[in-house]
Amino acid sequence: MRWAKIRPVAVGLAESCPKGITASTESCVHRAAYQATSTGAIIHTHSPYAVALSLLEDGFI
C-alpha cells in the first residue's frame, strides 16, 4: 500500500458497528473500548511479531 493513499477515518460512537467500509478490521473493538472506558485514543500498530502471529493463526504461513 502506498502511504499517499492512507487517510484517517472518523469512527462514530453513537451508531452500531457498520457493515461495509471500516477504518480497520478492529473498528468494532476500538468503538467498544471507547464506549466502555475513559479511553481517549487507540494506537493501532502492525508490529512484525503481531503480524506474523496473525498470519500463522489464519493459516497463511
C-alpha positions in Angstrom: 0.0 0.0 0.0 1.3 3.4 -0.8 1.4 5.9 2.1 -0.2 8.6 0.0 -3.4 6.5 -0.1 -3.7 6.3 3.7 -6.3 8.6 5.2 -7.7 9.0 8.7 -11.3 7.7 9.1 -13.8 9.0 11.6 -15.5 6.3 13.6 -18.7 7.4 15.2 -19.5 6.1 18.7 -23.3 6.5 18.6 -24.1 4.1 15.8 -23.6 0.4 15.9 -20.7 -1.2 14.1 -21.4 -0.5 10.4 -21.4 -3.1 7.6 -19.1 -2.4 4.7 -16.2 0.1 4.7 -14.5 0.4 8.1 -11.3 2.1 9.3 -9.8 -1.3 10.1 -11.0 -4.8 10.9 -10.7 -3.8 14.5 -13.0 -0.8 14.3 -15.8 -2.5 16.3 -13.3 -3.4 19.1 -12.0 0.1 19.1 -15.5 1.5 19.3 -16.3 -0.8 22.2 -13.2 0.3 24.1 -14.2 4.0 23.7 -17.8 3.3 24.8 -16.9 1.2 27.9 -13.9 3.1 29.2 -12.4 6.6 29.5 -10.0 5.8 26.7 -9.0 8.9 24.8 -7.1 7.3 21.9 -6.2 4.0 20.4 -2.9 3.5 18.7 -3.1 0.8 16.1 0.2 -0.7 15.1 1.4 -3.6 13.0 4.4 -4.9 14.8 6.2 -7.6 12.8 5.6 -10.2 15.6 1.9 -9.5 15.8 1.6 -9.6 12.0 3.5 -13.0 11.9 1.3 -14.4 14.6 -1.9 -13.4 12.9 -0.7 -14.9 9.6 0.1 -18.2 11.4 -3.3 -18.2 13.1 -5.1 -17.5 9.8 -3.2 -20.3 8.1 -1.4 -18.1 5.6 2.1 -19.4 6.7 
